[in-house]
Amino acid sequence: MLATTLYDGDPAAPALLIAHGLFGSARNWNVIATRLAGKRRVVTVDMRNHGQSPWFESHGYEDLAADLAEVIEAEGAPMDLLGHSMGGKAAMMLALTRPELLRRLIVADIAPTAYSHTQGHLITAMRGLDLAGLTSRSEADRRLSGSIEDPGTRAFLLQSLDLKADPPHWRFNLDALEAEMSKIVGWPHPEGDFAGPALFLTGAESDYVTPEHRPEIKARFPQARFARIPGAGHWLHADKPRAFEATVEAYLSA
């Protein structure tokens, strides 16, 4: 089963499961999960091939949804489910194929569609990082800056560099993620729909979810509502964490 982190809250309230995006981890959500746990139990996971979770050769959305189903069945269904980016696609896949496991769905800045971009260049950069003699994250950042210009992207990735290991290593199955990248940026178009409440929450400065995506979203998620967070991009929970938390809290408590 996936590695999980539990945050205690009111056991009588529906619990919330959080699924991170590509190259993320449960630890990225620690502050938000802690704050949301005031009124409910919160469970964060490391998705397969990330963090402390098992490594597999496959990384399709059928696989990721099955992983989340296993966690929900162990924790007690139904649960609320929040997924960002890759985790949002896994959440949508689960909602469409196992709707009985979910109460409410929140999809953060992703649509049920295939995208043309790839994150393979980040895998190339991580593979190319000279890990010899690394003892500090600042030195790792300096070395990585030669291949990744954006400091925010470097900081995000470096959260998953284990400098305490000997030798240091990335907490990603880079081989599997590279081999399955077409599935990660793609979408398998499963049958069915999710009749339960669903919130599609996007960053106002992101182009991952556009008006052209709405007809498909409404067809597959008839109760879908839409909200945008001003000043936020694709990593909306990192760009505007307090606004993100407030929106999620209001929706789950409605």
Phi, psi and omega in degrees: 000158178299149172291133183235154171236129184253138177238118184292143176202194181298114182290344180278343181271153176301134181280157181243131175252133181244127179244120184281174179266185182301134181067015177263193178196168177300324184296334177299337186257011187302310184294313181296317180298319179299317181289322179288339182286359178299330184243000185197162169288140176235137177237124172251151182232153160272122177293161179307147180066016177226149171056230184265004182278162181298154176260139178224159176286330183266146179212044176273166184289337171297319179294313183294321178294320178296323176299315180294322178300319180297320178294314181297318179295327178286325183278331182117108180276155357274159176235161166279148184226126177242125178228136178251132174055242177306318177295331176291322176293320176297321179295317178296318178301316179295318180299323183281334185253334179224059187300336182293345181277348188243147171261298177233150182239134172235122179249119185259108169056053173202153180239160176281073183206164174273143179249153183271345182283167174222153177254019181299330180295331178288325176296317177300318180294318179294319178296326183278352180292125177286109183269357183295124176072011180290130177230350183223150179290329179294321177290322176298320179296319180297316181293322183286339183296340178291338182243342177233111186286320187287120182294329179294320178294318178299315181298320179297311181295320186291347173297338182253019173261117182273100181276347180277343179286158179234102002277167177302150179207159175282142177271045178227148169272083187297326180298313181292318181296323178291315182295328185257013184302323180297328176286323182294316179276349179272193179204126188278358178054064179290160175284170173092177175215170179243113185274354181280175179296139180216135177242125174256106188253122186234160171275133184297336181261007179263150177247019181286329178236115184245167177304331180293339180278343189296319179302317178294320178298313181293329179292323184266336180229079189301332180266015184299135170243157185235139177214149179234146178254113181300142176078006182249146175257211183297322177272062188298327181289337176269325181290316183225069187298321182290321177293321178298310180301316183297319180293315179298315180299315180298320181290316181291333183268354183296000000 
